[in-house]
Amino acid sequence: MEEENLEGEVESTAADSTPVADESVNEVQTESSDSASSSTSTEEEKSSFDSFNWDEWDGEYASFPDNVKPWAEKVYNQRESWVNHQIQQSEGEIDRLRDLYETLVSGHDDPRLGEFEEKVQGWEHKYKELQDTHATTLSEHEVYKKSIDDAIQKEADDYADRFAKKHDDIFNNEEKATIFSNLVEEGWDFEIVPALMRLDKNQLQAAKKAKQDGVPDHYAIQFAVRSAKSKPDPRPGARITAGATSPAVTPNQVKNELASAKSFDDIRTIAARTALKRHSGGRR
């Protein structure tokens, strides 16, 4: 009886374990099948280019395998569009050359001459406009420059008149006027010259020496006066004739003063100096 029960348990256990073993076998078989399928697909993709029968290909992208057909269709369409465009351009150029040839053979003028002449006329018109603009601008500049020069000259002349009236003792005396002109041409500030002319001969030489050493005009006069305080006063006539023997500077030395001026103040100063020279040159 016990033996029968034991055999029944063994059979039951064997029956229960059989489905589990079968499921494991099925899973292994499925994985192997999938792996084999994937490997086969990869090998087919790698060998599709070499395995394709290129010698018998009819040139249509529809003959390619399905996995590359979409790419082939896109490339084909793009290339076909480019080729058609090139053909259209070539046909247009051929038609133009044919028309040109027929025109020349018929004895007519080259139609391109008209195009070139039109372009030349256009450039000539632009060139003339530029010339007119340049001439107008140049004329306006000259008018403006003259107005500035006239204004500066008038200002200088007015100043020279006022200066001459203020120092009429100098400009109404020919000898003093000559001294004044010489000192101005030596480079002295014309505002300083009247005070310079009141120095005696020794003081004047001291002032000139100081100016040559780089001392400003105003301080050169102060230096000359202080350096001569301990010396006896010169005779009255020496003050009048002081500097009369100074060599006059030639006009060539001041010829390019205006060209070297760096500001309107310099130009005004030069113009005023020139006007004062005219006043000192024999004005009564």
MARGULO-33047 format. One record per atom (N, C-alpha, C, O): residue in one letter; x, y, z. Coordinates in steps of 0.1 Angstrom, whole numbers, plus 5000, padded with zeros to 4 digits. Layout:
<rs>
AXYZ;...
</rs>
This chain:
<rs>
M500849885000;M500050005000;M500950125000;M500650224992;E501950125008;E502850245009;E503650254996;E503850364992;E503950144990;E504650154977;E503750224966;E504250294958;E502550194967;E501550254957;E501550404959;E501550484949;N501450444972;N501350594975;N502650664970;N502650774965;L503750594972;L505050654968;L505150674953;L505550774948;E504750574946;E504750584931;E503850694927;E504150764917;G502650714934;G501750814929;G502350954931;G502151044923;E503050974942;E503651104945;E504751134934;E504851254930;V505551034931;V506651054921;V506051094908;V506451184901;E504951024904;E504351054891;E503751194891;E503751264881;S503151234903;S502551364903;S503551474902;S503451574895;T504651454910;T505751554909;T506351564895;T506651674891;A506551454888;A507051454875;A506051524865;A506551594856;A504851504867;A503851574859;A503851724861;A503751804852;D503951764874;D503951904877;D505251974871;D505152094867;S506351914871;S507651974867;S507751974852;S508552054847;T507051904844;T507151894830;T506852024823;T507552064814;P505652094826;P505352224819;P506452334821;P506752404812;V507052334833;V508052434836;V509252414827;V509852514822;A509652294825;A510752264817;A510452294802;A511352344795;D509252274798;D508852304785;D508852454782;D509252494771;E508352534792;E508352684790;E509852734789;E510052824781;S510752684797;S512152724796;S512752694782;S513452774777;V512452584777;V512952544764;V512352634754;V513052674744;N511052674755;N510452754745;N511052894745;N511352954734;E511352944757;E511953084758;E513353084752;E513753174744;V514152974754;V515452974748;V515352964733;V516153024726;Q514452884728;Q514252874714;Q513853004708;Q514353044697;T512953084715;T512553214709;T513653304709;T513853374698;E514453314719;E515553414719;E516553374709;E517153464702;S516853244707;S517753204696;S517253244683;S517953284674;S515853224681;S515253254668;S515353404665;S515653444654;D515153494676;D515253634674;D516653674671;D516853764662;S517553614678;S518953654676;S519453614662;S520153684655;A518953504657;A519353454644;A518653544634;A519253574623;S517453584636;S516753674627;S517453804626;S517653864615;S517853864637;S518553994637;S519853984630;S520254074622;S520553874633;S521853854626;S521753844611;S522453894604;T520653774607;T520353754593;T520053884586;T520453914575;S519253964594;S518854104588;S520054194586;S520154254576;T520954194596;T522154274595;T523054224584;T523554314576;E523154104583;E523954044572;E523354084558;E524054104548;E522054084558;E521354114545;E521554264541;E521854294530;E521554354552;E521754494549;E523154514545;E523454594536;K524154444551;K525554464547;K525854414533;K526654464526;S525154304530;S525454244517;S524454284506;S524654244494;S523454384509;S522554414498;S523154494487;S522754474475;F524154584490;F524854654479;F525554564470;F525554574458;D526354464476;D527154374468;D526254274461;D526554224450;S525154244467;S524354134461;S523354184451;S522754104443;F523254324449;F522354374439;F522954354425;F524154374423;N522154324416;N522554284402;N522654424394;N521754454387;W523854484396;W524054614389;W524054604374;W523654694367;D524554494369;D524654474354;D523354474347;D523254524336;E522254434354;E520954424348;E520054534353;E518854534351;W520554624360;W519754734366;W519254824354;W520054864345;D517954864354;D517354934343;D517455084345;D516955164337;G518155134356;G518355274358;G517255334366;G517355454369;E516155274369;E515055324377;E515255294392;E515655194396;Y514955404400;Y515155384414;Y514155284420;Y514355224430;A512955254412;A511955164417;A512555024417;A511954934423;S513654994410;S514254864410;S515054834422;S515554724423;F515354934430;F516154914442;F515454834452;F514154824452;P516054774461;P515454704472;P514554804481;P514854924481;D513554754487;D512654834494;D513354924505;D512955034508;N514354864512;N514954934523;N515755064518;N516055144527;V516155074506;V516955184501;V516155264491;V516555374486;K514955224487;K514155294477;K513755434480;K513955524472;P513355464493;P513055604496;P514255704494;P514055814489;W515455654498;W516655744496;W516955754481;W517255864477;A516855654474;A517055654460;A516155754453;A516555824444;E514855744456;E513855834450;E514155984453;E514056064444;K514556014465;K514956154469;K516156204461;K516056314456;V517156124460;V518356164453;V518056174438;V518556274432;Y517256084433;Y516856094419;Y516156224415;Y516456294406;N515156254424;N514356374421;N515156504422;N515056594414;Q516056504432;Q516856624434;Q517856644422;Q518056754417;R518456534418;R519356544406;R518656574394;R519156654385;E517456524392;E516656554380;E516256694379;E516356764369;S515956754391;S515656904391;S516856984387;S516657084380;W517956954392;W519157024389;W519557014374;W519857114368;V519456894369;V519756874355;V518756954346;V519257014336;N517556954349;N516557024342;N516857174342;N516657244332;H517257224353;H517557364354;H518757404345;H518757504338;Q519757314345;Q520957344337;Q520557334322;Q521157414314;I519757244319;I519257234305;I518557354300;I518757404289;Q517657414309;Q516957534306;Q517857654304;Q517757734294;Q518857664312;Q519857774310;Q520657754297;Q520857854290;S521057634294;S521757614282;S520957634270;S521357694260;E519657594270;E518757624259;E518557774257;E518457824246;G518457844268;G518257994267;G519458064261;G519358154253;E520658014265;E521858074259;E522058034245;E522558114237;I521657914241;I521657874227;I520757954218;I521058004207;D519557974224;D518558064216;D519058204215;D518858264204;R519758254225;R520258394224;R521358404214;R521458494206;L522258304214;L523358304204;L522858284190;L523358344180;R521758204188;R521158184175;R520558314170;R520758344158;D519858384178;D519258514174;D520358614171;D520258684161;L521458614178;L522558704176;L523158674162;L523458754154;Y523358544160;Y523958504147;Y523058534135;Y523558594125;E521758514136;E520858544126;E520858694123;E520658744112;T520958774134;T520858924132;T522158964125;T522059054116;L523258914129;L524558954122;L524558914108;L525058984099;V524158784105;V524158734091;V523158824083;V523458834071;S522158874088;S521158954081;S521659094078;S521059174071;G522859124083;G523459264081;G523059364091;G523359484089;H522359324101;H521959424112;H523059444122;H523959364123;D522959554129;D523959584140;D523859484151;D522759424154;D524959464158;D524959384170;D524059444180;D524259554185;P522959364184;P522059424194;P522759454208;P522159534216;R523859394210;R524559424223;R525159564223;R525359624234;L525359624211;L525859764211;L524959854218;L525359954225;G523659834215;G522659924221;G522659914237;G522560014244;E522859794242;E522959774256;E524159844262;E524159914272;F525259824255;F526559894259;F526460044259;F526860114268;E525860094248;E525760244247;E524860294258;E525060404263;E523760224261;E522860264272;E523660274285;E523460364293;K524460174287;K525260164300;K526260284300;K526460344310;V526960304289;V527860414288;V527260544290;V527760634298;Q526060564285;Q525360694287;Q524960714301;Q525060824307;G524660604308;G524260604322;G525460644330;G525360734339;W526660584327;W527860624335;W528260764332;W528760834341;E528160814319;E528460944316;E527561044324;E528061154328;H526261014325;H525361094332;H525761104347;H525761214353;K526160994353;K526560994367;K527861074369;K527961144378;Y528761054359;Y530061134360;Y529761284359;Y530361364366;K528861324350;K528561464349;K527861514362;K528161634366;E527061434368;E526461484380;E527461504391;E527461594399;L528461404392;L529561424401;L530361544399;L530761614408;Q530661574386;Q531461694382;Q530661814387;Q531261904392;D529361824384;D528561934388;D528561954403;D528662064408;T528361844410;T528361854424;T529761904430;T529761984439;H530761854424;H532161894428;H532362044425;H532862114434;A531962084413;A532162224410;A531362314419;A531762424424;T530062274422;T529262354432;T529862364445;T529962464452;T530362244450;T530962244464;T532262324464;T532462394474;L533062314453;L534262394453;L533962544453;L534662624459;S532962584445;S532562724444;S532062774458;S532362884462;E531262694464;E530762734478;E531862744488;E531862834496;H532862654486;H534062654495;H534862784493;H535262854503;E534962824480;E535762944477;E535063074483;E535663164488;V533663074481;V532863184486;V533063194501;V533263304507;Y532863074508;Y533063074522;Y534463114527;Y534563194536;K535463064520;K536763104524;K537063254522;K537663314530;K536563304511;K536763454509;K536063534519;K536563634524;S534763484523;S534063564534;S534863564547;S534863664554;I535463444550;I536263434562;I537463524561;I537763594571;D538163514550;D539363604548;D539063754549;D539763824555;D537963784542;D537563924543;D537163974557;D537564084561;A536463884564;A536163924578;A537363934587;A537464034595;I538363844585;I539563854593;I540363984589;I540864054598;Q540364014576;Q541164124572;Q540464254577;Q541164354581;K539164264576;K538464384581;K538664394596;K538864504601;E538564284603;E538864294618;E540264344621;E540464424630;A541264294613;A542664334614;A542764484611;A543464554618;D542164524600;D542264664596;D541664754607;D542264864610;D540464714612;D539864794623;D540764804635;D540864914641;Y541264694639;Y542164694650;Y543464774648;Y543864854657;A543964764636;A545164844632;A544864994633;A545665074638;D543665034629;D543265174629;D543165224644;D543665334648;R542565144652;R542365174666;R543765184673;R544065274681;F544665084670;F545965084676;F546765204671;F547465264680;A546665244659;A547365354654;A546965484660;A547765574663;K545665494663;K545165614669;K545565624684;K545865734689;K545665504690;K546065494704;K547565534706;K547965594716;H548365504695;H549765534696;H550165624684;H551065594676;D549365734683;D549665824672;D551065884673;D551565934663;D551665894685;D552965944686;D553965864678;D555065914674;I553665734677;I554565654669;I554265664654;I555165674646;F553065644650;F552765634636;F552665774629;F552665774617;N552765884637;N552866014631;N554266064630;N554566174625;N555165974634;N556566004633;N557265894624;N557265774628;E557765934613;E558365844604;E559465754609;E559565634607;E560265824617;E561465754623;E560965644633;E561365524633;K559965684642;K559465584651;K558665474644;K558665364648;A557965514634;A557165414626;A558065314620;A557765194619;T559265354615;T560165264610;T560765164620;T560865044618;I561065224632;I561465134643;I560465034647;I560664914649;F559165084648;F558064994651;F557964874641;F557864764645;S558064914628;S557964814618;S559064704619;S558864584617;N560264754621;N561464664623;N561264574634;N561564454633;L560764624646;L560664534657;L559564434655;L559664314659;V558464474649;V557364374646;V557864264636;V557564154638;E558664304626;E559264204617;E560264114624;E560464004619;E560864154635;E561764074642;E561063974650;E561663884656;G559663984651;G558863884658;G558363924671;G557763844679;W558464054675;W557964104687;W556464124686;W555964154675;D555764094697;D554264114697;D554064264696;D554564344703;F553164304686;F552964444683;F552364514695;F552464634696;E551664444704;E551164504716;E552264544726;E552164634734;I553364474725;I554564494734;I555464604728;I556164674736;V555464624715;V556464704708;V556464854714;V557564904716;P555264914716;P555365054721;P556165064734;P556965154736;A555964964743;A556764964756;A558164934753;A559064994760;L558464854743;L559864824739;L560564944734;L561764964737;M559865024727;M560465144721;M560765254731;M561565344729;R560165234743;R560465334754;R561765294762;R562165374770;L562365184758;L563565144765;L564765214759;L564765264747;D565865234766;D567065284761;D567765174753;D567365064752;K568965214747;K569665124739;K570064994746;K569964884741;N570665014758;N571164894766;N569964804770;N570064684769;Q568864864774;Q567764784778;Q567164714767;Q566764594768;L567164774755;L566564714743;L567464594739;L566964484736;Q568764604740;Q569664494737;Q569464384747;Q569464264743;A569264414760;A569064314770;A567764244767;A567664124769;A566664314763;A565364254760;A565464164748;A564964054748;K566264204738;K566364114726;K567163994730;K566863884725;K568164004738;K568963894742;K568063794750;K568063674748;A567263844759;A566263764767;A565263694757;A564963574759;K564763764747;K563863704738;K564563584730;K563963484728;Q565763614726;Q566563504719;Q566763384728;Q566863264722;D566763404741;D566963284750;D565663224753;D565663124761;G564563264747;G563263194749;G562363264759;G561263204762;V562763374764;V561863444774;V560763514767;V560963574756;P559463504771;P558363564765;P558563714764;P559263774772;D557963784754;D558163924752;D557964004764;D558764094767;H556763984771;H556464074782;H557464064793;H557964164799;Y557963944796;Y558963924807;Y560363964802;Y561164004811;A560563964789;A561864004784;A562064154787;A563064204790;I560964234785;I560964374788;I561164404803;I561964484807;Q560464334811;Q560564344826;Q562064314830;Q562664384839;F562564204824;F563964174827;F564964284823;F565864314831;A564764334812;A565664444807;A565564564816;A566564624819;V564364604820;V564164724829;V564864694842;V565564784847;R564664584848;R565164554861;R566764544861;R567464584870;S567264494850;S568664474849;S569464604847;S570664614850;A568664704843;A569364834840;A569064944851;A569365054849;K568364904862;K567965004872;K569165074878;K569065194881;S570265004880;S571365064887;S572265154877;S573165214882;K571965144864;K572765224855;K572165364853;K570965384856;P572965464849;P572465604848;P571465614836;P571565534826;D570565704837;D569565724826;D570265764814;D571165854814;P569865714802;P570465764789;P569965894786;P568965944791;R570665964776;R570166094772;R568866074765;R568465974760;P568066184765;P566666184760;P566566134745;P565666054742;G567466174737;G567466134723;G567665984721;G567265924711;A568365914731;A568665774729;A567365694729;A567265594722;R566365734737;R565065664737;R564365664724;R563665574720;I564465784718;I563665804705;I564365714694;I563565654686;T565665714694;T566365644683;T566665504686;T567365434678;A566265454698;A566665314702;A566065214692;A564965214689;G566965134686;G566565034677;G566465074663;G566165004654;A566765204660;A566665254646;A567665194637;A567365184625;T568765144642;T569765084634;T569564934632;T570364864626;S568564884638;S568264734637;S567964704623;S567164764617;P568564604618;P568364564604;P566964514602;P566464434610;A566264564592;A564864524589;A564864374583;A565764334576;V563864304587;V563664174582;V563064174568;V562064254566;T563564104559;T563064104545;T561664044545;T561363954553;P560864084535;P559464034534;P559463884532;P558463814536;N560463824526;N560463674524;N560463594537;N560063484537;Q560963664548;Q560963594561;Q559563574567;Q559363474575;V558663654563;V557263644568;V556263604557;V555063614559;K556863564546;K555963544535;K554963424537;K553863434533;N555463324544;N554663204546;N554063194560;N553763084565;E553863304567;E553363304580;E551863254580;E551563174589;L551063294571;L549663254570;L549663104568;L548763034573;A550563044560;A550462904557;A550862824569;A550462704571;S551662884578;S552062814591;S551062834602;S551262774613;A550062924601;A549162944611;A548362824614;A547962744605;K548062794627;K547462674632;K546062704637;K545262604641;S545662824638;S544362864644;S543862994638;S544663064632;F542563024641;F542063154636;F542763274644;F542963384639;D543163244657;D543763344664;D545163384658;D545563494658;D545863274653;D547163304647;D546963384634;D547663474631;I545863344626;I545663414614;I545263564617;I545763654610;R544463594627;R544063724631;R545363804635;R545563924631;T546163744643;T547463804647;T548363844635;T548863954635;I548463754626;I549263774614;I548663894606;I549463974601;A547363884604;A546763984596;A546864124603;A547064224596;A546664134616;A546864254623;A548264314622;A548464434620;R549164224623;R550564264622;R550864324608;R551564424607;T550364254598;T550464304584;T549864444583;T550464534576;A548664464588;A547964594587;A548764694595;A548864814590;L549364664606;L550164764613;L551464794606;L551864914607;K551964704598;K553164734590;K552764834580;K553564924577;R551564824574;R551164924564;R551065064571;R551365164565;H550465064583;H550365184590;H551665254593;H551865374592;S552665164597;S553965224600;S554865254588;S555965314589;G554365214576;G555165234564;G554865374558;G554565374546;G554965484565;G554865614559;G553465684562;G553165784556;R552665624571;R551365684574;R551565814582;R552465824590;R550765914578;R550866044585;R549666074593;R549466174599;
</rs>
